[in-house]
């Protein structure tokens, strides 16, 4: 039997605001929410029935000496207890379904959106942010829906108790009507403070999770260059800051929870004292005084439920903002199709930088700032907005599937799936695979594995070293045989001898096809047909590697610093 999908069609979430998103979750299951509200209200109001029954048993049975009436009211008390137990079970069961439905719906929406956004997500949100949104934040939002059941019931029960107390003594009703809002007024500032500290805590938690993911992903490399201790120290420092922020959140939480018990208890003591005074002066009966005490005790539950719901709303609002931020990340837009893709190989031109990549040539881009080089690569591959033209037509107007099929960007962060290495590299004939592995100088990687290409590797190739992973990614990019291949620092994690082999083999393997190398390595730059020096985001000089070394001091300094870094490493 195929696995059941909780929500094959979860619907379209409303991401115009956190409460709109929560309201969408409520509207997605209206009948279940109504059932939860019904059972929650009847159960909460039913709690106030027992003090009334006890007061009748005292006044009509015990004080009057009427055994039959006493047994009758005692039976009613037992029956009401059984009914309340059943209502409590149904309330809890229904609200659990409500929360689980909301969690499953949010998870389905988030996962579908993650699948749609693809590479756009990693450029706008880090892994830690996604991890925290996909876990705890979804649960926090679903808990807000508890207000639809016990929360509404608490409001109705509060009103019902006030009405009943009015029939006993208007003074007591006034105390209740004024006292409960007073409790809320005392705690409301703390609730607002909780929202601020909770927001900051969740932001820091996402950043720390991202750092942990980065450290784990690069653990072998860090150990190899002696940087593991440095990163561990930084992680420890951030952890201590997060712990201190967690203490702030816990302190506010503890005050809210403490006041949620202490203030209603103090308020109940005042009401009971007034009721005792009224009973002593004969204004109410002893049974009514007992009932008042029961009502006050019952009111502690609605008060606690309302404050707990307020706490859930604050946490849920913070979490909903984070979910909305993720859902607001738009995938790479197809845009309006205004031009057909060039029929064959064509020049790429980026007006923002002034770079022109002639078709069929190996062009290297040496950028004084790695960020501007990476941004240029994204524009050329249409992963970022720009005015790039391809064969004279705007790249953004070409059908996106055509762009993705013919222009490929390969970087050292591209994903490696778990499974046999052959599955990652199996594109074309065995001879093609061999040629791709050779071009990436990855023969020793395959030979070192127990079963060669049939060896299983972990997710992101974590069983491989940093240099081995980089060469596997390069081999995969070469095997794609794209018309235009854009490589960003493809040899940053390998030694100089391996880099020299890759540089020469890369030129041979890509002969006659368009290739863009974003790098500052002289070994790669020396193999290029043309080198463009990107300074301040603009191309300031072009020519061969040797010509630029001789004519441009800034270029010479950039390449020299790269050589010094390699020697120091």
Beta strands, then each sheet from edge to edge (+ up, - down):
strand 1: 348-350
strand 2: 355-357
strand 3: 362-367
strand 4: 389-390
strand 5: 393-394
strand 6: 407-410
strand 7: 419-420
strand 8: 456-457
strand 9: 484-488
strand 10: 514-518
strand 11: 530-535
strand 12: 538-543
sheet 1: 2+ 1- 4+ 5-
sheet 2: 6+ 9+ 10+ 3+ 11+ 12-
sheet 3: 7+ 8-
end
